Amino acid sequence: MSEAYPIYVVDDDEAIRRSLSFLLKTSGFSVRLFDGGLPFLKDAADLPPGCVLLDVRMPDMDGLEVQRELRARGVMLPVVIMTGHGDVDMAVSAMKAGASDFIEKPFEKFALLSCIEAARKQSVAARGAGARAQEARARLNILTDRERDVLNGLVDGLPNKSIAYDLGISPRTVEIHRANLMQKLDVKSLAEALRIAFHASEA
């Protein structure tokens, strides 16, 4: 790895920030420390892609609020929630809201590094899927409404005759729309056209 992968530690406990900073730097990461959710959110939109280690219980703003605010602002950094004993319910809520993982204090070095690596892989996959979906939606935008209707029928597995019946047009007209949409999408097979439609529907 040419550049050290950034880790953003958000925790109000100075001793934890110090120990995590040492552990992560000696493991080859670059580290930025934040002593609360508000200072972190102030910089979050401008941070390079990295992983957030986010404490659940902080006085200024708890980890769940920070995470919700990140999503609201469109900041898609992967988040690993750090919890104390008895905060597992909160961690589960955080994961339902999009956190990559949670880890309970005190944690082993190997467990922490495994969480970070899993979050990183998940983030890369999500970015790839997001870009793929965006590209697919842009390609579908060049279709007419009727061509989209025909493609949706094909996605549902319907034969030309059923699509024609549903749309109130002739099977021959469906064939023409089908040929046109495949030409516009620059695909040679129905499978390729369907793949674009499926990618476009990815979140």
C-alpha positions as CSV (number, residue, x, y, z in Angstrom):
1,M,0.0,0.0,0.0
2,S,1.7,3.2,-1.2
3,E,-0.2,5.6,1.1
4,A,-1.2,4.7,4.6
5,Y,-5.0,4.1,4.9
6,P,-6.5,6.8,7.2
7,I,-8.3,5.9,10.4
8,Y,-10.4,8.6,12.1
9,V,-10.7,7.9,15.9
10,V,-13.7,9.7,17.5
11,D,-13.7,9.2,21.3
12,D,-13.9,11.6,24.2
13,D,-11.5,9.5,26.3
14,E,-8.0,10.8,25.9
15,A,-6.4,7.6,27.1
16,I,-8.3,5.5,24.5
17,R,-7.4,8.0,21.7
18,R,-3.7,7.8,22.7
19,S,-3.6,4.0,22.9
20,L,-5.5,3.6,19.6
21,S,-3.3,6.1,17.9
22,F,-0.2,4.1,18.9
23,L,-1.7,0.7,18.0
24,L,-2.9,1.9,14.5
25,K,0.3,3.9,13.6
26,T,2.5,0.9,14.4
27,S,0.2,-1.2,12.2
28,G,0.8,1.0,9.2
29,F,-2.2,3.3,9.3
30,S,-2.4,7.1,9.3
31,V,-4.5,8.4,12.2
32,R,-6.5,11.5,13.0
33,L,-8.0,11.9,16.4
34,F,-11.2,13.7,17.4
35,D,-12.3,14.2,20.9
36,G,-16.0,14.3,20.1
37,G,-18.7,14.0,17.4
38,L,-19.1,17.7,16.7
39,P,-15.4,18.4,15.9
40,F,-15.4,15.3,13.7
41,L,-18.5,16.3,11.8
42,K,-17.0,19.7,11.2
43,D,-14.2,18.1,9.1
44,A,-15.9,14.9,7.9
45,A,-17.0,16.1,4.4
46,D,-13.4,17.0,3.5
47,L,-11.7,13.9,4.8
48,P,-10.1,11.4,2.4
49,P,-11.7,8.0,2.2
50,G,-10.8,6.0,5.4
51,C,-12.5,4.2,8.3
52,V,-14.1,5.9,11.3
53,L,-13.7,4.3,14.7
54,L,-16.7,5.9,16.5
55,D,-17.4,5.6,20.2
56,V,-21.0,5.2,21.1
57,R,-21.2,7.2,24.4
58,M,-19.8,10.7,24.1
59,P,-21.0,13.8,26.0
60,D,-21.4,16.2,23.1
61,M,-23.2,13.8,20.7
62,D,-23.5,10.1,20.9
63,G,-22.2,7.8,18.2
64,L,-25.6,7.0,16.7
65,E,-26.4,10.7,16.2
66,V,-23.0,11.2,14.6
67,Q,-23.6,8.3,12.3
68,R,-27.0,9.5,11.3
69,E,-25.6,13.0,10.6
70,L,-22.9,11.5,8.4
71,R,-25.5,9.7,6.3
72,A,-27.7,12.8,6.1
73,R,-24.7,14.8,4.8
74,G,-23.9,12.1,2.2
75,V,-20.6,11.3,3.9
76,M,-20.2,7.5,3.2
77,L,-17.1,6.7,5.3
78,P,-17.3,3.2,6.7
79,V,-18.0,3.3,10.4
80,V,-16.9,0.8,13.1
81,I,-18.7,1.5,16.4
82,M,-16.8,1.1,19.6
83,T,-18.9,0.1,22.5
84,G,-18.4,-0.3,26.3
85,H,-20.0,-3.2,28.2
86,G,-23.8,-3.1,27.9
87,D,-23.9,-1.0,24.8
88,V,-24.5,-3.9,22.4
89,D,-28.2,-2.8,21.8
90,M,-26.9,0.5,20.7
91,A,-24.3,-1.1,18.4
92,V,-27.0,-3.3,16.8
93,S,-29.0,-0.1,16.2
94,A,-26.0,1.4,14.6
95,M,-25.4,-1.5,12.3
96,K,-29.1,-1.4,11.2
97,A,-28.4,2.3,10.4
98,G,-25.4,1.4,8.2
99,A,-22.4,0.9,10.4
100,S,-20.0,-1.7,9.0
101,D,-19.3,-3.4,12.4
102,F,-19.0,-2.9,16.1
103,I,-16.4,-3.9,18.5
104,E,-16.6,-4.1,22.3
105,K,-14.0,-2.5,24.6
106,P,-11.5,-3.7,25.7
107,F,-10.7,-5.2,22.3
108,E,-7.8,-7.3,21.0
109,K,-5.5,-5.8,18.4
110,F,-6.3,-8.6,15.9
111,A,-10.1,-8.1,16.3
112,L,-9.8,-4.4,15.7
113,L,-7.6,-4.8,12.6
114,S,-10.0,-7.4,11.3
115,C,-12.9,-5.0,11.7
116,I,-11.1,-2.2,9.9
117,E,-10.1,-4.5,7.0
118,A,-13.7,-5.7,6.7
119,A,-15.1,-2.2,6.7
120,R,-12.5,-1.1,4.1
121,K,-13.5,-3.9,1.8
122,Q,-17.2,-3.3,2.2
123,S,-16.6,0.4,1.5
124,V,-14.7,-0.3,-1.7
125,A,-17.4,-2.7,-2.9
126,A,-20.1,-0.2,-2.1
127,R,-18.3,2.6,-4.0
128,G,-18.0,0.3,-7.0
129,A,-21.7,-0.7,-6.9
130,G,-22.7,3.0,-6.5
131,A,-20.6,4.0,-9.5
132,R,-22.0,1.1,-11.5
133,A,-25.6,2.0,-10.6
134,Q,-25.0,5.6,-11.6
135,E,-23.6,4.7,-15.0
136,A,-26.4,2.2,-15.6
137,R,-29.1,4.8,-14.8
138,A,-27.4,7.3,-17.1
139,R,-27.5,4.8,-19.9
140,L,-31.2,4.1,-19.3
141,N,-32.0,7.9,-19.4
142,I,-31.6,7.9,-23.1
143,L,-34.5,5.5,-23.6
144,T,-38.0,6.8,-24.4
145,D,-40.8,6.1,-21.8
146,R,-42.2,3.3,-24.1
147,E,-38.7,1.7,-24.5
148,R,-38.4,1.8,-20.7
149,D,-41.8,0.1,-20.4
150,V,-40.7,-2.6,-22.7
151,L,-37.5,-3.1,-20.8
152,N,-39.3,-3.3,-17.5
153,G,-41.5,-6.0,-19.0
154,L,-38.4,-7.9,-20.1
155,V,-37.0,-7.5,-16.6
156,D,-40.2,-9.1,-15.3
157,G,-39.5,-12.1,-17.6
158,L,-42.5,-11.4,-19.8
159,P,-42.6,-12.6,-23.5
160,N,-43.2,-10.0,-26.2
161,K,-46.9,-10.9,-26.5
162,S,-47.6,-10.3,-22.8
163,I,-45.7,-7.0,-22.9
164,A,-47.8,-6.0,-26.0
165,Y,-51.0,-6.9,-24.2
166,D,-50.1,-5.0,-21.0
167,L,-49.1,-1.9,-23.0
168,G,-51.9,-2.0,-25.5
169,I,-49.6,-2.2,-28.5
170,S,-48.9,-4.9,-31.1
171,P,-46.2,-7.5,-30.6
172,R,-44.5,-6.1,-33.7
173,T,-44.3,-2.7,-32.0
174,V,-42.7,-4.3,-28.9
175,E,-40.1,-5.9,-31.2
176,I,-39.3,-2.5,-32.7
177,H,-39.0,-0.9,-29.2
178,R,-36.8,-3.8,-28.1
179,A,-34.5,-3.5,-31.0
180,N,-34.2,0.3,-30.5
181,L,-33.5,0.0,-26.8
182,M,-30.8,-2.6,-27.4
183,Q,-29.2,-0.3,-30.1
184,K,-29.3,2.7,-27.7
185,L,-27.8,0.7,-24.9
186,D,-25.2,-0.7,-27.3
187,V,-25.8,-4.3,-26.2
188,K,-25.8,-7.4,-28.3
189,S,-28.0,-9.6,-26.1
190,L,-31.0,-9.4,-23.9
191,A,-28.9,-10.6,-21.0
192,E,-26.7,-7.5,-21.3
193,A,-29.7,-5.2,-21.4
194,L,-31.2,-6.8,-18.3
195,R,-27.8,-6.5,-16.5
196,I,-27.9,-2.8,-17.0
197,A,-31.5,-2.6,-15.7
198,F,-30.5,-4.6,-12.7
199,H,-27.5,-2.4,-11.9
200,A,-29.6,0.7,-12.3
201,S,-31.9,-0.5,-9.5
202,E,-29.0,-1.1,-7.1
203,A,-29.2,1.3,-4.1
